[in-house]
Each structure stands twice: as structure tokens, then as C-alpha cells.
């Protein structure tokens, strides 16, 4: 009998996806041992994106097709392919996770400098493919026959729609929380493409979109939203607005500079930003002087195959054969989250990542096998994608949001040190405002400095740096 290490060498050569399939043939106990060795070796965390998506012939074909038309990075094109499949599956395919349905909807943001990285091109390739796709009309999409006993006013509230085109799976370009919740009543599964993530966040913060972040977060987590007030009671016949089983995907792009300047730390702490997968790219994979025109026959074939998933893959996934594999990875992730640098724990990202692994497993399995019996090789591919995006997202958090926060902590501590016993809290906040530090972030910084014993206030409520502060030991220079 092969030992665990020999099994691992036999089935985990990540240069060929066929090796993962061999895990399916092993007895249960040997599967567990082999997978434990995979976790121990860290191989799941080191697989290139191109190699992961090649597990799915459908995604591989999308990558080959789009790489000829643009020199956008492989990561951006892979993200577009994943979003395309996720949007077609919508809320028709799901995994029961306790009492919660996990749909394959994704929130992704491409991050790179403007210009040569073709972020908008990657977004548009996905948008155009979905918009021009013909969907198979299933009986479930057909409007119900009129019931003579049905209240006419009630029947008008949420009309049934026959989805014939992928364009009907695209959310309106102009964002408004009222408009999107209205649309979700009729189309609970949609893809929202926002060309500039910064503009999207600014739109969310406008007065008429008050509560948008909380609403979107609720929709992402539970697929449910209920809204009821006096205006709705009057306009909606006394009934609340209810949406359920939603699978709203978001696909956007931005620059690192914009994130550094405008993302609020409170957005991260509240969990809204931490629900996104960020894909930063610093170097291009290739460059095209003159890209090829698209092959129309190949384009039609890709769209036809992806659209067919809407009818072929429907209902609850059978996860009985993968639960033990997923649990081993989950416990390993939890252990790493506590023992590694505290970044992922600080932003609360790994708990969401564990759910993203299930979403990716749905997408990878559906696009390869077109059924709902989740296999171990598909689950491993989902985990590989989750690990890949974990590394990317944490890298961005560490080099943007968290480094910015750390910088602001040091600026305020240095200012207090230079004006020892000379500034009160209001004056400190005014100074922080001149550095464009928002009030919520300033409050968090002051709580941190006081809790760590670095800053205290005297009897006159003037701030001072403690003599034992780490900021006096080489951090702050006189």
C-alpha cells in the first residue's frame, strides 16, 4: 500500500489537472491522507491562475479566445470568464451550507495602473459576451397561466419574465439602491459591471443611496432584503418590498492610487470592502502590438456552451463526497489565519474566503461536468482559486489600506510628540482633517494609541506620548 507521501506525489502534481482526478479513485481514508499532505506541502497555495482555470475546458477556451484579442493580464481574463459562468448559473445552482444557500455570485475588482493593463477591456469582453448570449428558455422561466381567482393588483406587482437573452442578466449601468432592489424583485440574479470602482463607491455614499452598503451586504450574505416604510406602504398597496434568493455579482476595476486615497477604513471594518476579491496586477503577461480579430465561430460556440449551463445545471449540489476535503482545508485556513500575520484576521477576510471556495467549486464543476454532483477534483480547484485570490487580496490590503492606516497612526503620534501637552482632542482631529484622515479613522487611531498605552491625556485634556511608547524607540525622530 502506498504511504501518504507517495500518494501525495502521485496525485498532486499541479502541472496537470488530470492528477487531481486520480484522487477520486482512492479509498476514503487514502483521500484524506493524500489531501492532508497537499495542505502540509502548501501546494494548493502556489498554483498559477492559468493552470487552475485550465481544469475547466470551458474556461480554458475562453482564456485562449480572449488572449488573442487583448493583452490584458491573464488574471483579468480569468476573472471575466468566472463572472460570465457565475452570471448564467445565477441563483439556479447552489450549495446548502447549514440553512444558507450558497450561490456562485462573485464580487471582484481588477486593480492596475490606467492604460496598458486593459482593465476596461476585460470588463467589456465579459459584458458583450453575456449581453449577446441567447439563453435556453426553460419551463421554469415561463410566465404562469392566469389564475381567474388571483387578485389582479397582486399579479401586477411582480410580473414574471421570460429570459431569452443574457442582456437581461445585466444590471443597469447607473447605480441606485432603490432601482437595484426594484430590479432584483423581478431579476434576482444579475451581474453589475461598474467601469470605475471609485465612482461606484462615491455613488453609494450619496444621500439618495443612504444605507446602500448595508443593503448590498445583506443581499450578498443572505440573498434576502425587506424594505418597508410609510412611502412604500402607500405606493406598494401596503405591502413591503421583498427580495429573496438573490445572486448579485459585481465586476469592477480601479487603480491602487484611488483605493489609497478614498477607501474608508470603516468600510473595511464594517465588512463591505472585505467581501470583494481584489486582483492587483503589477506586470503584464504579454503585449500585443496589433491584436487579432475575434473568430466568430469560436465566439458563438463559447456563448452557446456557457448559455447551455442555465438549463443543464440547476438545483442543490450534492456535496457528500467533498465535505471531508472541504473541512480539512477550512480548519487549516482557520489555523493559518490565527498563526500568520494578522492581516486576514484583521479584515475578517478568511471567513468570506471559505465561502468563496464553495462558489468557485460550483463554477468549476458546472463548467466541466455540467451536473450537480460535486467531485473532489472540482472542490480542490475551487480551493485553489480561493487561495489564489486570498494571496492577491491580502497583498493589496497590506500595501494600500493597512499601510495607509499605519502611516496615519505614525503621523498623529509624531504630531502629539512634537506638541507634547500642547493639543487637545479637538485640535488633534482638526490637524488630522488637514491630512484627509476621516473622523471614523481618526477615532480608531486614537483608540488604538490609548489602548496600547502610547498616548494619554493630562488634567488639562492635552495629549502626550508615554515615555514607554514604542514611538519613542526609533519610530519618531526628534
N, C-alpha and C positions, 0 to 999 in steps of 0.2 A: 504494500500500500504506500502511495506517495505521502510524504510528510507535508505539513502545512506550507513550508517554504518552497518545496518542489512544486506544490500546487499553484502557489502564487506565481512562480516563474513560468509555469505552464499557461496560466490563463490571464495574466495581467500585462502582457506585452502591449503597451498602449500605442504602439506604432501601427497595429492592425486591429480594427474593431471586431474582426472575426473572433479574436481570442476571448473577448468578453462573452460571446455566445457560448463558448465551451463551459462556462460556469453553470449554464443551465443544465448540463448533462450530469453534473456531480451530485452525489447524495447530499441531503440536507446538512449534515454535520460538516462535511468537507467544504460545502459552500461557505459556511460560517467561518471556518478556519482560514480558507483562502482569502476571504474578504477582510478578515482581521489583519492579515499580512499586508494586504493592499493599503489599509489605513495606516498601519505602522510604518510602511515604507514611504508614505506621503505621495505615492504615485498619482492619486486622484487629484492632487492639487497642482500638478505640473504639466497638464496636457494642453497643447496649443488649441486655440479655438477652431481652426480649420479641421483638425483631426477629430475633434468632438462632433462637429456637425456632419462630418462625413459618415457618421453612423447611420444617418437618415439619407437614403438615396434622393429623396425629395429636396432636402436642404442642400445636399451636395450639388444637385442640378441647378438650384437657384444661385448658389455661390459661383459656379462655373459660368453661368449665364450672365450674371451681373458684373463679374470681374472683367469681362471683355468690354463692357460699356463704360466703366468708370474706374479710376484709380483710388476710389475711396478705400480706406483700410478694411481688411478682412473682418475685423470686429464689427464694423458698422454694417456691412452687408449681411453678416450672420444675424445680427440683431434684427435687421429688416425681415429676413426670412422667418425668424421665430415669431415676430409680430404678425406676419401675414398668416401663418398657420393658426396662431392663437386666436386671431380675429374670426377666422372661418369656423373654428370649433366653438367659439363663443361660450355660451352657458349650456350648450348641449352635452358636453362631456365634463365629468367631474369625478373627484375622489372624495369619499366621505371620511373626514378627519374628525373623529368623535361625532359631534352633532352638527359639524360645519361642512358645507360643500366647498371644496377647493376647485375653483375654475382656473383655466390656464391663462387668465388675463395678466398682462405684464406692464409694469411702469418702468420705462427705460429712457435714459438721457445720454446722448452722444456728446462727448466733451473733447474739443480740439481747437487750435487756433483757426481763425477765419481764413477762407480762401482755398488753399490747395488740398485740404483734407476732405472736401466734398461732403460735409455733413448734410446739407440740404439735399444734395443729390441722392444720398442714401435714403432720406425720408421720402423723397418724391418717387423713387423706384418702388417702394412699398405702397405708397398711396395710389399710384397709377395702376399697379397690378391688381390691387384689391378693387378699385373703382371700376375697372373694365372686366371684372370677372363675372361670368354667368353662373348663378347658383342653381343647383338642382332643387326644384320645388317639391318639397316633401309634403305628405298629407298633414303633418303637424303644423305646417305654415299656412294651410288653407283657412280662410275665414269660416267660422261656424255658420251653419244654416240658421236662418232667422227663426227664433222661437216665438210663436204668437203670444205666449204668456209672459214674455220678457218685457220688463219696463223699458220703454223706448229711450227715455232720458239716460237710464243706466247703460244701455247698449252703446250710446254715442260717446260715453266718456273715454273709453279705451278701445278704439277701433282696432280690429285685427288687420295685420298687413301681410301680404304675400311677398316674401323676399325673393326677388328674381335676380337682383344684381348686387355685386359686392359693394357698390356705391352706397347702398342702404345700410352697410355696416360701418360707414364713416360718420363720425360725429361732426356737427357744424364747426367750421373753422373759427368762428367768433365765439369766444367762451363767455358764458353767463351761467351762474349756478342755477338760476330759475329755468333757463332754456334747456340745460343739460338734464335736469331732473324731469322736466316735461317730456323730453325725448326718450329718456330711459323707461318711462311708463309704457311706451309703445315698442321701443327697441332696446331691451335690457342688455344686449351685448353690442358694444361698439368699440371702434378704435378712434381715439382722439389724437390727431397729429398736430403738434404745435411747433412751428419752424424755429421759434426762439423761446427757450425755456424761461429766460429772464422776463420777457414781455408777458408770458403766461403767468408768472408769479406776481408781477405788478398788477395784472388784470384781476387776479384773485384778491388782492389786497384793497381793491376799490370798494367804496361804500356800498354800492349796489350788489356786491358779491360777498357781503358780510356773512361769515360762517361757512364760506366755501371750503376752506381747508378741512374743517371738522366734518362737513358733509361728505367730501371726497374720501376722507379717511374711513368713515363709517361704511361707505359703499365698497371700498376696497376690502375691508376686513370681513364684513358680514353679508355683502350683497343686498342689504336692505336699507331703506330710508323712509321715514314717515315725517310729513310736514303738515301742520295744522295750526291755523291762526284765524283771526276774525275775517281777514280778507279772503282766505281760501274757503272758509265756511260759507261766505256769501257767494263767491264765484263758482264754487265746486259743488253746489247743491247740498251743503252741509257735510260733505264727505272729505276726509283728509286725503292728501296726495300720498300714495303708497307706491313704492317700487321695491321689487324683490327679485332675487336670483340674478342680480346684475353682474356682468363681467365687462367692466370698462377698462380697456387698455389705454395707456398713454405713451406716446412715442415723440420725443423732442430732442433738441440739440442746443448747445450753448458753448461758450468759451470759459476757460478756467478763470480768466480775469473777471468776468461778470460774476461768477459764483463767489469769488473772494470779496468782491465789493458789496454785493447786495443780498446774499442769503443771510437770513437772521439765524442766530444761534438758537433762538427759541423755537424756530421751525424744526431744528434737528431734535431738540429735547422733547418737543411735543410729538415727534414721530412721523410728521408728514413727509419731510425730506428723506428720512431714513427708510421709507417704503420704496424709494426709487433705486434702481440699479444704474449706477453711473459707469460709463465706459470711456475713460480717458485714453487718448492716443497721442503719443509724442513723436513717433516716427512713422512715415508712410511705408506700406508694404511694397508698393511698386508705383511707377509713374507712367502715364500714357501721354505721349505727345498728341496722338490722334486716336481716340478710342473707336472701336468697331461699332457699326450699326447693329441693332438687335436682330436676331434671327426670328422672324415672325412665327415660323412653325414651332420652334422651340418654346417661344413665349406662350403660344396658345396651349401647347401640351402641358407646360408647367401650371398655368392657371386652371386648366381642366382637372389636373390631378389634385391640386390643392382644394378646389371647389368641391370635388367629389367626397372629401373628408366630412363635409357637412352632413351628408346622408349616411355615410358608412360608419362613422364613429359617433355614437350617441348613447347617453345614459351613464350609469355609475360604473367606474372602473373596478375590476376585480383585482385587489391588491394582496390577496392571500399569500402569493408566492414571494412577495418582496418586503413584507413588513419586517421580517427579522434583519434583512440587509439594511433597510432604512433606519431601524432603531440603533444598530451598531454605529452607523455614521452619525446619527443625531447625538448619541452620548459622547462620541469622540469630538464632535463640534462643540458641545457644551463644555467639555473638559478644556479644549484649546481656548475657548472664549474666556475662560477664567484664568488660565495659566499664561497666556500670551500677553502682549501689550494690550492695555485696557481699551483700545480704540473701539473695537467692535462692541464691547460691553457698554461703553460709554454712550454710544449712539443707538444702542438697542437694535442692532442690525441682524445679529445672528439668528434671533428668533424668527424674523421675517425670512431670512435666507433659507431656513429649514422648510418653510412653506414653498419658497420658490423652487426648491429641488423637486417637489411634487408637481408643480406646474410644468417645469421643464420635462419631467418624466412623461407626463401626458402628451406633450407636444412631440417629443422624440418618438414615443411608441406609436402614436397615431399616424405620424408621417412615415413610419417604416412598415408597420404591420396592419394598419387600418382596422384595428379591432379594439376591444376594451378589456382585454386580459393582460394586465401589466406584467412584463417579464423582467427578470433580474438585469439583463443587459441594458434594457431601457431605463431602469431605475439608476443604474450606475452612470449612464450617460447624463441623466438629469442631475445627479450629484456632481459630476464633473463640471457641468455648466454652472451650477450653483457655486462651486469652489472657484471657478474661473472668475465669475463676476464678484465674488467676495473679495478676491485679491485686488481687482480693479477698483471697486468702490471704496475699500479701506484705504488704498493708496491715495485716492482723491481726497477723502476726508482728512487724512493726515497732512497732506500738502496744501490744503486750502482752508477749510472751515476750522479745523482744530489748530493749525499753525497760526491762523489769524487770531483766534481766541487767545492762544498762548502769548502772542505778540502784544495783544491789548492788555493782558494781565501785567506783563512786564512794564508797559508804558505807564500804566496807572501807578504801579508800585514805585517806579522810578520818580514819578512826579511827586508822590507823597514823601519819598525820601528827601528830595531836593527842597521841599517846603515843609519840613518836619514841624508838626504842631502849628501849621500855618493855614490849613484849609479844612473847612467842614464838608459834610457830605454833599450839600447842595452845590458848593463851589467845585467839588471834585466831579460831580455829574455834569456841570456846565463845561468843564475842561474836556471831559470825555466826549461830550456832544460835538466839540470843535474838531475832534478826531473821527467823527462819524461813527462813534460807538453808540448803538441804540440803547435806550433806557433799560430794556429787558436784559441785554447783555451786561450793561454796567452793574445792574443789581446782582447778577450771577457772579461777576468778578469780585465784587465787594464781599459777598457771602463766602466765596472761596478763600479770599485773603484773610478774612476774620476767623473762619473755621480752622484754617491752618495755623493761626496764631501769628501771621505775618503783620497784620495791621490791627491797631486798637485805637480807640478814641479817648482823649483825656477828659477832664472835668468840664472843659470849655467846648466839648464836642468837636475838637480838632484832631485830625488823623495823624498817626505816627507809625513808622515802621519799627517792629520789635527788634531789639538788639540781637535776638536769636534767629532772626529771619534768614532764610536761605538766600534772599535777595541781597543781603549784605555780604555774602560769601562769593564774590566774583561775578554775580549776576548784574548788580548795579555798580557802575563805576562812578566815583566822585567826579 
